[in-house]
């Protein structure tokens, strides 16, 4: 049985750990509010942009932009992987990395795969894997995210696609659904999926009963050529916002679970401490009684 000093030392260590996890939970909660506000504020712009794009898509031809034309043979694929820079957020990064691994082993089997990584965790995994790291963007997801952080790599990917250096581009991120639920998602961003799918998606949207009409000058095809690259930037930017919000939500939940585990451990150690202390008192009493009986004899 452990001594009283050892048990008391363990109780002190667990209480200090509890203070740390509790403080980290409060920090994650504070940052989560800011990230969630940014994500919610961006939604109206993204939604209205999708409305306009869907309206113009209905008037444009299927070959209005080279970004719409799929390759006859896909050889080189780039995966844009969004993870966090720091850990202590449960299985958040593991789920995103596993999603990447499953995508490569299923749909991208036999193709040359390289990565654009947002976050250190994804970068570290790619460096240990047989895949190529084309670009890395660190200290981005958990901090303040500007639109240029999405437009710069987005333009690089578009240029590579137009130069036939890349055949397809996939985006892997964490979709924020609720405070307790964040789901890894895969989305193809280049070549841009069929415009008919965009129109159908908008028409079947429960919140949109019709597509607005827009007058296009000089033509719908020319306007679409200007809007499609920005659509790629918006998809990457929205993925970064959702991943950042999901990271803080996952960390808050992980630190809450760790704090509860510390409380349970302290209660258990306190019970062991009381039993050990009671056993010591009983042993002392037995020695006293035994000594008294020996003096009487």
TIDREN-737777 format. One record per residue (C-alpha): residue number from 1; residue in one letter; x, y, z. Coordinates in Angstrom, 2 decimals, always signed. Example, Ala and Ser with C-alpha at 12.3 -4.5 7.8 and 13.67 -1.06 7.14 Angstrom:
BEGIN
(rec 1,'A',(+12.30,-4.50,+7.80));
(rec 2,'S',(+13.67,-1.06,+7.14));
END
This chain:
BEGIN
(rec 1,'X',(+0.00,+0.00,+0.00));
(rec 2,'X',(+1.23,+3.52,-0.87));
(rec 3,'X',(+2.32,+5.77,+1.96));
(rec 4,'X',(+0.38,+8.86,+3.02));
(rec 5,'X',(+3.05,+11.12,+1.56));
(rec 6,'X',(+2.89,+9.41,-1.85));
(rec 7,'X',(-0.91,+9.57,-2.02));
(rec 8,'X',(-0.95,+13.21,-0.93));
(rec 9,'X',(+1.64,+14.03,-3.60));
(rec 10,'X',(-0.49,+12.34,-6.27));
(rec 11,'X',(-3.57,+14.28,-5.15));
(rec 12,'X',(-1.64,+17.55,-5.45));
(rec 13,'X',(-0.41,+16.64,-8.94));
(rec 14,'X',(-3.88,+15.75,-10.18));
(rec 15,'X',(-5.33,+18.98,-8.76));
(rec 16,'X',(-2.69,+21.01,-10.62));
(rec 17,'X',(-3.53,+19.13,-13.81));
(rec 18,'X',(-7.19,+19.91,-13.25));
(rec 19,'X',(-6.37,+23.62,-12.97));
(rec 20,'X',(-4.52,+23.47,-16.30));
(rec 21,'X',(-7.29,+21.61,-18.15));
(rec 22,'X',(-9.92,+23.93,-16.71));
(rec 23,'X',(-7.96,+26.99,-17.85));
(rec 24,'X',(-7.47,+25.50,-21.32));
(rec 25,'X',(-11.20,+24.83,-21.54));
(rec 26,'X',(-11.96,+28.48,-20.76));
(rec 27,'X',(-9.45,+29.67,-23.38));
(rec 28,'X',(-10.94,+27.32,-26.01));
(rec 29,'X',(-14.45,+28.54,-25.15));
(rec 30,'X',(-13.39,+32.16,-25.57));
(rec 31,'X',(-11.71,+31.53,-28.93));
(rec 32,'X',(-14.61,+29.38,-30.09));
(rec 33,'X',(-17.00,+32.32,-29.79));
(rec 34,'X',(-14.84,+34.50,-32.03));
(rec 35,'X',(-14.33,+31.77,-34.66));
(rec 36,'X',(-18.01,+30.90,-34.67));
(rec 37,'X',(-18.95,+34.55,-35.18));
(rec 38,'X',(-16.57,+34.81,-38.13));
(rec 39,'X',(-18.01,+31.64,-39.64));
(rec 40,'X',(-21.61,+32.85,-39.21));
(rec 41,'X',(-20.80,+36.28,-40.65));
(rec 42,'X',(-19.29,+34.72,-43.77));
(rec 43,'X',(-22.31,+32.51,-44.48));
(rec 44,'X',(-24.56,+35.24,-46.01));
(rec 45,'X',(-21.85,+36.22,-48.50));
(rec 46,'X',(-21.16,+32.62,-49.49));
(rec 47,'X',(-24.88,+31.91,-49.82));
(rec 48,'X',(-25.57,+34.97,-51.99));
(rec 49,'X',(-22.51,+34.21,-54.13));
(rec 50,'X',(-23.87,+30.69,-54.68));
(rec 51,'X',(-27.24,+32.19,-55.69));
(rec 52,'X',(-25.64,+34.42,-58.30));
(rec 53,'X',(-23.38,+31.64,-59.56));
(rec 54,'X',(-26.32,+29.27,-59.85));
(rec 55,'X',(-28.36,+31.84,-61.78));
(rec 56,'X',(-25.55,+32.58,-64.24));
(rec 57,'X',(-24.76,+28.88,-64.59));
(rec 58,'X',(-28.21,+28.28,-66.00));
(rec 59,'X',(-27.47,+30.70,-68.86));
(rec 60,'X',(-23.93,+29.54,-69.62));
(rec 61,'X',(-22.56,+26.72,-71.70));
(rec 62,'X',(-20.91,+23.69,-70.13));
(rec 63,'X',(-17.50,+24.67,-71.56));
(rec 64,'X',(-17.64,+28.33,-70.49));
(rec 65,'X',(-14.39,+27.97,-68.51));
(rec 66,'X',(-11.46,+25.53,-68.58));
(rec 67,'X',(-11.97,+25.10,-64.82));
(rec 68,'X',(-15.13,+23.12,-65.64));
(rec 69,'X',(-13.52,+20.63,-68.02));
(rec 70,'X',(-12.46,+17.32,-66.40));
(rec 71,'X',(-9.32,+15.55,-67.52));
(rec 72,'X',(-9.62,+12.47,-69.72));
(rec 73,'X',(-6.93,+10.77,-67.63));
(rec 74,'X',(-6.18,+11.73,-64.03));
(rec 75,'X',(-2.54,+11.29,-63.05));
(rec 76,'X',(-1.60,+14.06,-60.59));
(rec 77,'X',(-3.90,+14.94,-57.66));
(rec 78,'X',(-3.46,+17.60,-54.98));
(rec 79,'X',(-5.18,+17.25,-51.60));
(rec 80,'X',(-5.70,+20.41,-49.54));
(rec 81,'X',(-5.66,+19.13,-45.93));
(rec 82,'X',(-6.88,+21.40,-43.13));
(rec 83,'X',(-5.79,+20.41,-39.59));
(rec 84,'X',(-4.79,+22.22,-36.41));
(rec 85,'X',(-1.37,+23.46,-35.30));
(rec 86,'X',(-1.75,+22.20,-31.74));
(rec 87,'X',(-3.00,+19.01,-30.12));
(rec 88,'X',(-5.05,+18.31,-27.00));
(rec 89,'X',(-8.28,+18.29,-29.02));
(rec 90,'X',(-9.24,+14.62,-28.85));
(rec 91,'X',(-9.48,+12.74,-32.14));
(rec 92,'X',(-9.94,+15.90,-34.22));
(rec 93,'X',(-6.71,+15.65,-36.24));
(rec 94,'X',(-6.71,+11.85,-36.32));
(rec 95,'X',(-10.13,+11.82,-38.00));
(rec 96,'X',(-9.01,+14.30,-40.68));
(rec 97,'X',(-5.82,+12.34,-41.39));
(rec 98,'X',(-7.78,+9.10,-41.54));
(rec 99,'X',(-10.16,+10.72,-44.02));
(rec 100,'X',(-7.18,+11.60,-46.20));
(rec 101,'X',(-5.81,+8.09,-46.00));
(rec 102,'X',(-9.17,+6.56,-46.95));
(rec 103,'X',(-9.53,+8.92,-49.91));
(rec 104,'X',(-6.11,+7.99,-51.25));
(rec 105,'X',(-6.65,+4.25,-50.78));
(rec 106,'X',(-10.07,+4.28,-52.44));
(rec 107,'X',(-10.63,+6.94,-55.13));
(rec 108,'X',(-7.00,+8.01,-55.67));
(rec 109,'X',(-5.43,+4.57,-55.76));
(rec 110,'X',(-2.55,+4.44,-58.25));
(rec 111,'X',(-2.39,+8.22,-58.77));
(rec 112,'X',(+0.41,+10.61,-57.87));
(rec 113,'X',(-0.76,+12.47,-54.74));
(rec 114,'X',(+0.69,+15.60,-53.17));
(rec 115,'X',(-0.52,+17.86,-50.38));
(rec 116,'X',(-1.19,+21.48,-49.50));
(rec 117,'X',(-1.28,+21.45,-45.70));
(rec 118,'X',(-2.89,+24.00,-43.40));
(rec 119,'X',(-1.70,+23.20,-39.86));
(rec 120,'X',(+1.30,+21.45,-38.33));
(rec 121,'X',(-0.46,+18.17,-37.54));
(rec 122,'X',(-1.29,+17.44,-41.16));
(rec 123,'X',(+2.15,+18.65,-42.27));
(rec 124,'X',(+3.88,+16.30,-39.83));
(rec 125,'X',(+1.82,+13.34,-41.06));
(rec 126,'X',(+2.58,+14.06,-44.72));
(rec 127,'X',(+6.32,+14.32,-43.99));
(rec 128,'X',(+6.24,+10.81,-42.51));
(rec 129,'X',(+4.19,+9.43,-45.41));
(rec 130,'X',(+5.35,+8.58,-48.96));
(rec 131,'X',(+3.43,+11.54,-50.39));
(rec 132,'X',(+4.83,+14.90,-51.51));
(rec 133,'X',(+4.35,+18.13,-49.57));
(rec 134,'X',(+3.87,+20.94,-52.12));
(rec 135,'X',(+3.06,+23.76,-49.69));
(rec 136,'X',(+2.52,+24.32,-45.97));
(rec 137,'X',(+0.68,+27.10,-44.13));
(rec 138,'X',(+1.33,+27.06,-40.38));
(rec 139,'X',(-0.16,+29.01,-37.46));
(rec 140,'X',(-3.21,+29.71,-39.60));
(rec 141,'X',(-6.19,+27.58,-38.61));
(rec 142,'X',(-6.29,+28.42,-34.91));
(rec 143,'X',(-5.61,+32.15,-35.34));
(rec 144,'X',(-7.08,+35.03,-37.29));
(rec 145,'X',(-7.92,+33.94,-40.82));
(rec 146,'X',(-7.86,+36.48,-43.64));
(rec 147,'X',(-9.28,+35.88,-47.11));
(rec 148,'X',(-5.78,+36.15,-48.61));
(rec 149,'X',(-4.85,+32.95,-46.77));
(rec 150,'X',(-7.33,+31.17,-49.03));
(rec 151,'X',(-6.93,+33.17,-52.24));
(rec 152,'X',(-3.13,+32.84,-52.47));
(rec 153,'X',(-2.94,+29.01,-52.41));
(rec 154,'X',(-6.22,+28.89,-54.34));
(rec 155,'X',(-4.69,+30.89,-57.19));
(rec 156,'X',(-1.62,+28.65,-57.15));
(rec 157,'X',(-3.83,+25.59,-57.53));
(rec 158,'X',(-5.82,+27.19,-60.35));
(rec 159,'X',(-2.61,+28.11,-62.21));
(rec 160,'X',(-1.29,+24.56,-61.80));
(rec 161,'X',(-4.58,+23.15,-63.08));
(rec 162,'X',(-4.62,+25.43,-66.13));
(rec 163,'X',(-0.99,+24.52,-66.89));
(rec 164,'X',(-1.90,+20.80,-66.77));
(rec 165,'X',(+0.46,+20.27,-63.83));
(rec 166,'X',(-2.50,+19.10,-61.71));
(rec 167,'X',(-5.50,+17.08,-62.87));
(rec 168,'X',(-7.73,+17.19,-59.76));
(rec 169,'X',(-7.82,+19.04,-56.44));
(rec 170,'X',(-9.64,+17.79,-53.33));
(rec 171,'X',(-10.34,+19.68,-50.12));
(rec 172,'X',(-10.46,+17.88,-46.74));
(rec 173,'X',(-11.72,+19.84,-43.74));
(rec 174,'X',(-13.83,+19.53,-40.60));
(rec 175,'X',(-17.44,+20.62,-40.97));
(rec 176,'X',(-18.81,+22.30,-37.84));
(rec 177,'X',(-22.30,+20.98,-37.18));
(rec 178,'X',(-22.86,+21.44,-33.45));
(rec 179,'X',(-20.74,+22.06,-30.36));
(rec 180,'X',(-20.51,+18.29,-29.87));
(rec 181,'X',(-20.32,+17.18,-33.51));
(rec 182,'X',(-17.68,+17.94,-36.13));
(rec 183,'X',(-17.48,+15.77,-39.24));
(rec 184,'X',(-14.52,+15.38,-41.64));
(rec 185,'X',(-15.58,+16.21,-45.20));
(rec 186,'X',(-14.09,+15.69,-48.67));
(rec 187,'X',(-14.95,+18.10,-51.50));
(rec 188,'X',(-13.63,+18.28,-55.04));
(rec 189,'X',(-12.84,+21.89,-55.95));
(rec 190,'X',(-10.98,+21.42,-59.27));
(rec 191,'X',(-12.21,+20.75,-61.84));
(rec 192,'X',(-15.33,+22.50,-60.58));
(rec 193,'X',(-18.29,+20.08,-60.56));
(rec 194,'X',(-20.94,+20.38,-63.26));
(rec 195,'X',(-22.88,+23.64,-63.29));
(rec 196,'X',(-26.06,+21.62,-63.64));
(rec 197,'X',(-25.38,+20.30,-60.15));
(rec 198,'X',(-25.09,+23.87,-58.87));
(rec 199,'X',(-28.44,+24.80,-60.38));
(rec 200,'X',(-30.11,+21.64,-59.09));
(rec 201,'X',(-28.69,+22.16,-55.61));
(rec 202,'X',(-30.05,+25.71,-55.44));
(rec 203,'X',(-33.45,+24.68,-56.81));
(rec 204,'X',(-33.84,+21.91,-54.26));
(rec 205,'X',(-32.71,+24.10,-51.36));
(rec 206,'X',(-35.58,+24.39,-48.88));
(rec 207,'X',(-34.68,+28.01,-48.06));
(rec 208,'X',(-34.64,+29.17,-51.73));
(rec 209,'X',(-37.87,+28.87,-53.68));
(rec 210,'X',(-36.47,+30.32,-56.92));
(rec 211,'X',(-33.25,+31.43,-58.57));
(rec 212,'X',(-32.88,+35.19,-59.04));
(rec 213,'X',(-32.57,+36.56,-62.56));
(rec 214,'X',(-29.44,+38.54,-63.41));
(rec 215,'X',(-28.59,+40.65,-66.45));
(rec 216,'X',(-25.08,+39.70,-67.57));
(rec 217,'X',(-22.72,+41.98,-69.44));
(rec 218,'X',(-20.79,+41.38,-71.60));
(rec 219,'X',(-22.00,+37.76,-71.43));
(rec 220,'X',(-22.81,+35.05,-68.91));
(rec 221,'X',(-19.80,+32.98,-70.06));
(rec 222,'X',(-17.39,+35.90,-69.52));
(rec 223,'X',(-18.84,+36.66,-66.11));
(rec 224,'X',(-18.72,+33.02,-65.15));
(rec 225,'X',(-15.03,+32.92,-66.06));
(rec 226,'X',(-14.43,+35.67,-63.49));
(rec 227,'X',(-16.60,+34.11,-60.78));
(rec 228,'X',(-15.39,+30.51,-60.89));
(rec 229,'X',(-11.88,+31.24,-59.51));
(rec 230,'X',(-13.42,+33.23,-56.66));
(rec 231,'X',(-15.69,+30.27,-55.98));
(rec 232,'X',(-12.57,+28.15,-55.36));
(rec 233,'X',(-11.24,+30.80,-52.94));
(rec 234,'X',(-14.57,+30.88,-51.09));
(rec 235,'X',(-14.61,+27.09,-50.70));
(rec 236,'X',(-11.11,+27.07,-49.20));
(rec 237,'X',(-11.84,+30.05,-46.94));
(rec 238,'X',(-15.08,+28.50,-45.67));
(rec 239,'X',(-13.21,+25.23,-44.99));
(rec 240,'X',(-10.59,+27.11,-42.93));
(rec 241,'X',(-13.27,+28.90,-40.89));
(rec 242,'X',(-15.17,+25.68,-40.21));
(rec 243,'X',(-12.00,+23.77,-39.34));
(rec 244,'X',(-10.88,+26.49,-36.93));
(rec 245,'X',(-14.27,+26.54,-35.21));
(rec 246,'X',(-14.33,+22.74,-35.04));
(rec 247,'X',(-10.83,+22.67,-33.53));
(rec 248,'X',(-11.77,+24.91,-30.61));
(rec 249,'X',(-15.02,+23.04,-30.04));
(rec 250,'X',(-13.16,+19.71,-30.00));
(rec 251,'X',(-10.51,+21.10,-27.63));
(rec 252,'X',(-13.16,+22.54,-25.30));
(rec 253,'X',(-14.91,+19.16,-25.13));
(rec 254,'X',(-11.62,+17.29,-24.63));
(rec 255,'X',(-10.54,+19.61,-21.80));
(rec 256,'X',(-13.98,+19.29,-20.19));
(rec 257,'X',(-13.67,+15.50,-20.23));
(rec 258,'X',(-10.11,+15.76,-18.85));
(rec 259,'X',(-11.30,+18.03,-16.02));
(rec 260,'X',(-14.03,+15.55,-15.08));
(rec 261,'X',(-11.50,+12.71,-15.18));
(rec 262,'X',(-9.26,+14.68,-12.82));
(rec 263,'X',(-12.16,+15.21,-10.42));
(rec 264,'X',(-12.92,+11.48,-10.42));
(rec 265,'X',(-9.24,+10.66,-9.86));
(rec 266,'X',(-9.00,+13.10,-6.95));
(rec 267,'X',(-12.07,+11.54,-5.33));
(rec 268,'X',(-10.57,+8.06,-5.76));
(rec 269,'X',(-7.17,+9.13,-4.39));
(rec 270,'X',(-8.87,+10.88,-1.48));
(rec 271,'X',(-10.59,+7.61,-0.58));
(rec 272,'X',(-7.25,+5.78,-0.72));
(rec 273,'X',(-5.69,+8.52,+1.42));
(rec 274,'X',(-8.42,+8.18,+4.07));
(rec 275,'X',(-8.10,+4.40,+4.13));
(rec 276,'X',(-4.31,+4.59,+4.41));
(rec 277,'X',(-4.54,+7.18,+7.17));
(rec 278,'X',(-7.14,+5.11,+9.06));
(rec 279,'X',(-4.95,+2.02,+8.71));
(rec 280,'X',(-2.01,+3.96,+10.16));
(rec 281,'X',(-4.10,+5.20,+13.11));
(rec 282,'X',(-5.37,+1.66,+13.77));
(rec 283,'X',(-1.80,+0.31,+13.71));
(rec 284,'X',(-0.69,+3.01,+16.20));
(rec 285,'X',(-3.59,+2.19,+18.50));
(rec 286,'X',(-2.74,-1.51,+18.34));
(rec 287,'X',(+0.85,-0.69,+19.33));
(rec 288,'X',(-0.33,+1.42,+22.25));
(rec 289,'X',(-2.75,-1.24,+23.50));
(rec 290,'X',(-0.13,-3.95,+23.08));
(rec 291,'X',(+2.41,-1.90,+25.05));
(rec 292,'X',(-0.12,-1.26,+27.83));
(rec 293,'X',(-0.93,-4.94,+28.11));
(rec 294,'X',(+2.75,-5.82,+28.23));
(rec 295,'X',(+3.30,-3.36,+31.12));
(rec 296,'X',(+0.42,-4.91,+33.01));
(rec 297,'X',(+1.90,-8.36,+32.56));
END
